[in-house]
Amino acid sequence: MAEVFGHPKSFLDVPTHFCPGCGHGIVHRLVCEVIDEMDIEGDTIGIVPVGCSVMSYNYFGCDVIEAPHGRAPAVATGVKRTNPDKMVFSYQGDGDLVAIGTAETIHVATRGENIVIIFINNTTYGMTGGQMAPTTLPGQVTQTTPFGRNTDTAGYPIRVCEMLATLSGTALAERVAIDTVPHIRAAKKAIRKGFENEKAKRGLSIIEVLSTCPTNWGLSPAESMNFVKEKMIPYYPLGVYKDVTAEEGTK
């Protein structure tokens, strides 16, 4: 009998440290499914920084390097340039990627580094207790915004895909979500597209994933999925913001 669904071999069969309802486990699985389907586990190197992704080296079967907070794109650049035939990806949260790591993120895009960035946007600093992040929504309550994010004093959330889509070195900028099965399937296709871009040496691919953080949102797992649908997606519209393969097809 043919197996139609199973555990990805590159997703190690061990308990994770993620909270119940956290979206990281879903995204980890999608990444590993793509690695398995492309048969690149032995040629893939992941870069994970400080944050909720900090323990990911325990879960990915490929080689994984731990990076300082915010420096994953810089580390990935060094790894890729010294190992150009390897598949290199970073796996980062919003506090890491667009706070302490803003410069690294922007400059790998403007240089067109041939790597994949998996960007988890859950609108909060997940690991350190739920403080306001650069992606926290206007009016959203966090540990450091008990009355909601005030855009008059804290500014507006950063829309990463829209920003990086303006840079010439970006090959793919796509925003997906994991709140429904169709969205999860679309997320996997985007991740696969990113790795295929890297294999074809097209430049930087960033896949932004709207994900959940039930613990720091103070919501149940089910309520968190509704928060993604009702609050996050309207502010962070899903879709492709840049795709050089589509642009090439129109020429």
C-alpha positions in Angstrom: 0.0 0.0 0.0 1.4 3.4 -1.0 2.0 5.9 1.8 0.0 9.1 1.2 1.0 11.0 4.3 3.9 10.5 6.7 6.6 12.2 8.9 9.2 14.0 6.8 12.5 12.3 7.3 14.4 15.6 7.6 12.1 16.7 10.4 13.6 14.8 13.4 11.2 12.8 15.4 11.7 14.5 18.7 9.5 16.6 21.1 9.7 20.3 20.4 9.8 23.2 22.9 7.1 25.2 21.1 3.9 26.2 23.0 0.6 24.5 22.1 -0.9 26.2 19.1 2.4 27.8 18.0 2.8 27.9 14.3 6.5 27.1 14.2 5.9 23.4 14.1 3.7 23.7 11.0 6.3 25.8 9.2 9.2 23.5 10.3 7.2 20.6 8.7 6.7 22.5 5.5 10.4 23.3 5.2 11.3 19.7 5.8 8.7 18.4 3.3 10.3 20.6 0.6 13.8 19.5 1.6 12.7 15.9 1.3 10.9 16.4 -2.0 13.9 18.1 -3.5 16.2 15.5 -2.0 18.6 18.2 -0.6 18.9 17.3 3.1 22.6 16.5 2.8 23.3 19.7 0.8 21.2 22.1 3.0 22.5 24.4 5.8 20.0 26.2 8.0 20.9 29.4 10.0 18.8 30.1 13.1 19.3 33.0 15.4 18.2 33.9 19.0 14.4 33.7 19.4 11.8 31.0 19.4 13.8 29.4 16.6 16.9 29.1 18.8 16.4 25.3 19.3 15.7 24.5 15.7 19.0 22.6 15.3 17.3 19.9 17.4 14.5 19.5 14.8 16.0 19.9 11.3 17.9 16.9 10.0 20.1 19.1 7.8 23.2 21.0 9.2 22.2 24.0 11.2 24.3 26.9 12.5 23.4 29.1 15.4 23.8 32.8 14.7 23.9 35.8 17.1 20.6 37.7 17.5 19.7 39.5 14.2 22.8 38.2 12.3 21.4 35.2 10.5 21.4 36.8 7.1 25.0 37.9 7.5 26.0 34.4 8.7 24.0 32.9 5.8 25.9 35.2 3.4 29.2 33.9 4.6 28.1 30.3 4.5 26.7 30.6 1.0 29.7 32.5 -0.4 32.1 29.9 0.9 29.8 27.0 -0.1 28.0 28.2 -3.2 26.7 24.8 -4.2 24.9 24.3 -0.8 21.3 25.3 -0.2 21.3 27.9 2.6 18.3 29.2 4.4 17.7 31.3 7.5 14.7 30.9 9.8 13.9 34.1 11.7 11.2 35.8 13.7 10.0 39.3 13.4 11.8 40.7 16.5 15.0 39.2 15.1 14.6 40.1 11.4 13.1 43.6 11.5 14.5 44.9 14.8 18.1 44.1 15.7 18.5 42.5 12.2 17.0 45.2 10.0 20.3 46.2 8.4 21.3 42.6 7.7 17.9 41.9 6.1 17.9 44.9 3.9 21.5 44.5 2.7 21.2 40.8 1.8 18.3 41.8 -0.4 20.1 44.8 -2.0 23.1 42.6 -2.7 20.9 39.8 -4.0 22.4 37.1 -1.9 21.3 33.7 -3.2 19.7 32.4 0.0 16.2 31.8 1.3 14.8 33.6 4.3 11.8 32.0 6.1 10.4 34.9 8.1 7.9 34.1 10.9 5.6 37.1 11.7 3.6 36.7 14.9 3.5 40.4 15.8 5.3 39.9 19.1 8.6 39.1 20.8 7.7 35.5 21.5 10.7 34.2 23.4 11.2 37.1 25.8 7.6 37.5 27.1 5.4 39.2 24.5 6.8 42.7 24.2 5.9 45.0 21.2 7.7 44.0 18.0 8.2 46.0 14.8 5.3 44.0 13.4 2.9 44.6 16.3 -0.5 45.8 15.0 -1.8 49.3 15.7 -3.8 49.1 18.9 -2.5 45.6 19.8 -1.9 45.0 23.5 1.5 43.6 24.5 3.6 43.5 27.6 5.1 46.9 26.7 1.9 48.4 25.2 -0.7 47.5 27.8 -3.1 50.1 26.3 -2.4 49.0 22.7 0.3 50.1 20.3 0.0 53.8 19.8 1.2 54.8 16.4 1.7 58.4 17.4 4.5 57.4 19.7 5.6 53.9 18.5 5.1 54.4 14.8 3.6 51.9 12.4 4.3 48.2 11.8 6.9 47.3 9.2 5.5 45.6 6.1 8.6 43.5 5.2 7.5 42.0 1.8 6.4 45.4 0.5 9.7 46.9 1.5 12.0 44.2 0.2 10.1 44.0 -3.1 11.4 47.4 -4.0 15.0 46.2 -3.9 16.7 44.9 -7.1 18.3 41.9 -5.5 15.1 40.4 -4.3 14.0 37.5 -6.5 10.9 36.5 -4.5 8.9 38.3 -1.8 5.8 36.4 -0.8 3.5 36.6 2.2 1.6 33.5 3.3 -0.3 32.3 6.4 -0.9 29.0 8.2 -4.4 29.7 9.6 -6.2 27.3 7.2 -5.4 24.2 5.2 -5.5 26.0 1.9 -3.2 28.7 3.3 -0.8 26.0 4.6 -0.7 24.5 1.1 0.0 27.8 -0.4 2.8 28.4 2.2 4.5 25.2 1.2 4.4 26.2 -2.5 6.0 29.5 -1.6 8.7 27.8 0.4 9.4 25.4 -2.5 9.5 28.3 -4.9 12.1 30.0 -2.7 14.4 26.9 -2.7 14.0 26.5 -6.4 15.0 30.1 -6.9 18.2 29.5 -4.9 18.9 26.4 -6.9 18.6 28.5 -10.1 20.8 31.2 -8.6 18.1 34.0 -8.9 18.9 36.0 -5.8 17.2 36.5 -2.4 13.9 34.8 -1.7 11.9 35.8 1.4 8.8 34.0 2.5 6.9 35.8 5.2 4.6 33.5 7.2 1.8 35.0 9.3 1.9 32.8 12.3 0.4 32.4 15.8 1.7 33.1 19.4 -1.2 31.9 21.7 0.9 32.2 24.9 1.8 35.9 24.5 -1.4 36.9 22.8 -3.3 35.4 25.8 -5.5 33.4 23.4 -6.3 29.7 22.9 -4.9 28.0 19.8 -8.2 28.2 18.1 -8.7 31.9 19.0 -5.1 32.5 17.7 -6.0 31.2 14.3 -9.0 33.6 14.2 -6.6 36.4 15.2 -4.5 35.7 12.1 -7.6 35.7 9.9 -9.4 38.6 11.4 -6.6 41.0 12.5 -3.3 40.1 10.8 -4.3 39.3 7.2 -6.3 42.5 6.7 -3.2 44.5 7.8 -0.7 42.2 6.1 -2.4 41.1 2.9 -1.3 37.7 1.5 0.2 37.4 -1.9 3.3 37.7 -4.1 4.9 41.1 -3.9 7.8 40.3 -6.3 8.5 37.2 -8.4 11.3 37.5 -11.0 10.2 34.3 -12.6 6.8 35.8 -13.3 8.4 39.0 -14.5 10.6 37.1 -16.9 7.6 35.3 -18.2 6.0 38.5 -19.3 9.0 39.7 -21.3 
